[in-house]
Amino acid sequence: MKRFKEKLWLSSPTMHGEELAYIEQAIRANWVSTVGENINELERMIAGYVGVEHAVALSSGTAALHLCMKLAGERLNPGAKPGKALEGMRVFCSDMTFDASVNPVVYEGGEPAFIDTEADTWNMDPAALEKAFGMYPDVKLVVLVHLYGVPAKMDEIVSICRAHGALIVEDAAEALGAEYRGDIVSGRCGSFGDFIAVSFNGNKIVTGSSGGMFLTNGRSDADKVRKWSTQSREDAPWYQHEELGYNYRMSNIIAGLARGNMLHVDEHIAQKKAIYERYKEGFGDLPVVMNPFEEMSSPNYWLSCMLIDESAMCRQERGEKRALYISEPGKSCPTEILETLAACNAEGRPIWKPMHMQPIYRMDPFVTRQGNGRARSNAYIDEGIITDVGADIFRRGLCLPSDNKMTPEQQDRVIEIVRECFA
Ligand SMILES: *Cc1c(COP(=O)(O)O)cnc(C)c1O
């Protein structure tokens, strides 16, 4: 099979020129530190673009999520010790996600309970969330992700959280620029939670090479995050400390990169959207669907993903670290497609393996719309009913090369490779 001469990436950084100009400016002015104009401007740009009052630039999306959890803990459990802000608390978490959205719950002593995924947007299932509040009525914190840049069912989730008096930490790391227009809430992803995180990690739609940002509408919350992220210095002539601090602030060099890249956010989204639509068209007659979204939403199309129809799945067995499959005419599976793409020098990726299937989180509760989930990888079909939507999407889905520098010719070649897997 013909290989790509240059590797086709899943989603690599796309530089334009302004990035270097802002970095150079910072170096010439000697603002090579965690203060400077690039940081201030990036915070202003992101707050304005997303539609929130306050933004604090941090070293990563994970750092932003950690401080979200600390704030939530402080609100729910005043006086708790550092590292224990969520101690003794159950926290409802999106199940199908990158583990960076859940780990910060544990950094603060919280106990995650995973909420199953729905099939319409691949995000937290409101019916399962409602079920979970029935089982754990004391829960006051929900950590919600917009997977692959597709907005979650925010109207339902916000209503349920309000009815139960629960705070929302919104992990918008993958969803910068995605929009949701509901009856209850409306706006860009990253504007719905009480405490919000975005990421500028190297493969996100806007990058600083690394970095993240905390967003909120609460001024005092933003002030706290700003203070905590700079080692909790008090306003005094010397280094005065009254509480535990962190070195989580963003560098002005990273901020220059992200600031330059952010000028192109809408262009990146348009490119990603064109890629998604080309795949959709190219797979029109294959037994697959693209990752779905609701009509009231505009995703940012960060990653294009596909899901293979059950009837077109060949045999695939996944252990903890290895996968096997048996090729069959007219059928395929994620393992076959990913291996074939890799052999052609193109990078795809499995769907995020659900948290309830991960060895580290397997003993934590998992709630589906039927009730108690069973964290066993083969328990997703019960008498013909899918009882674990996340496990099912993980089994049948995959992320396709979604780099915005991919040419239509290269993409057509990817489509051809996938088609050959089904031949
Ligand atoms: C990338 C990502 C993060 C973490 O962001 P970093 O900046 O890499 O720390 C968190 N949650 C999700 C869903 C992500 O995709």
The ligand as an SDF file (V2000), in Angstrom:
LIG
                    3D

 15 15  0  0  0  0  0  0  0  0999 V2000
   -5.9850   18.2520   26.7110 C   0  0  0  0  0  0  0  0  0  0  0  0
   -7.0020   17.9780   27.7120 C   0  0  0  0  0  0  0  0  0  0  0  0
   -6.8290   18.3290   29.0500 C   0  0  0  0  0  0  0  0  0  0  0  0
   -5.5320   18.7790   29.6470 C   0  0  0  0  0  0  0  0  0  0  0  0
   -4.9560   19.8850   29.1490 O   0  0  0  0  0  0  0  0  0  0  0  0
   -3.3650   20.0900   29.2940 P   0  0  0  0  0  0  0  0  0  0  0  0
   -3.1810   21.4920   28.8790 O   0  0  0  0  0  0  0  0  0  0  0  0
   -2.7190   19.0930   28.3880 O   0  0  0  0  0  0  0  0  0  0  0  0
   -3.0080   19.8730   30.7300 O   0  0  0  0  0  0  0  0  0  0  0  0
   -7.8850   18.1420   29.9200 C   0  0  0  0  0  0  0  0  0  0  0  0
   -9.0440   17.6100   29.5090 N   0  0  0  0  0  0  0  0  0  0  0  0
   -9.2390   17.2330   28.2280 C   0  0  0  0  0  0  0  0  0  0  0  0
  -10.5680   16.6730   27.8530 C   0  0  0  0  0  0  0  0  0  0  0  0
   -8.2220   17.3750   27.2990 C   0  0  0  0  0  0  0  0  0  0  0  0
   -8.4100   16.9490   26.0480 O   0  0  0  0  0  0  0  0  0  0  0  0
  1  2  1  0
  2  3  1  0
  2 14  2  0
  3  4  1  0
  3 10  2  0
  4  5  1  0
  5  6  1  0
  6  7  2  0
  6  8  1  0
  6  9  1  0
 10 11  1  0
 11 12  2  0
 12 13  1  0
 12 14  1  0
 14 15  1  0
M  END
$$$$
